[in-house]
């Protein structure tokens, strides 16, 4: 598995609704995530910043998801909660891993 991580930025006051919507994520969105090879997603918050961690099967998995019809609909649904850059893209950036440690405690 390949690890990918991103930060995104919420609009002020958007965290509770963002969490509520993700707690009831559409089954067809979950199916598309799986179909594109995304095995795991975790999102952490330090309001207004979100940190998304994922494990994917190949480097193009996220690009395929972002170009899917169901993701377009989900993005429209989430748009009122998210900050956008001047080019109309969600205010996000990929972050790179600089440290990773596995120990026997996880066994």
Residue pairs with C-beta under 8 A, 6 or more apart in sequence:
1 39
1 40
1 55
1 56
1 57
2 55
2 56
2 57
2 58
2 59
3 53
3 54
3 55
3 56
3 97
4 53
4 54
4 55
4 56
4 62
4 94
5 51
5 52
5 53
5 54
5 94
5 95
5 96
5 97
6 51
6 52
6 92
6 93
6 94
6 95
7 49
7 50
7 51
7 52
7 92
7 93
7 95
8 49
8 50
8 52
8 82
8 83
8 90
8 91
8 92
9 48
9 49
9 50
9 82
9 83
9 91
9 92
10 18
10 45
10 47
10 48
10 49
10 50
10 81
10 82
10 83
11 48
11 80
11 81
11 82
11 83
12 48
14 48
14 80
14 81
14 82
15 45
15 47
15 48
17 81
18 50
18 78
18 81
19 45
21 77
21 78
21 81
22 43
26 70
26 74
28 70
29 70
29 71
29 74
32 65
32 68
32 70
32 71
33 41
33 65
36 61
36 62
36 64
36 65
36 68
37 56
37 57
37 58
37 61
37 64
38 54
38 55
38 56
38 57
38 61
38 62
38 65
39 54
39 55
39 56
39 57
40 53
40 54
40 55
41 52
41 53
41 54
42 52
42 53
42 54
43 50
43 51
43 52
43 53
44 50
44 51
44 52
44 53
45 51
48 83
51 95
54 62
56 62
65 71
75 90
82 90
82 91
83 90
83 91
84 90
84 91
85 91
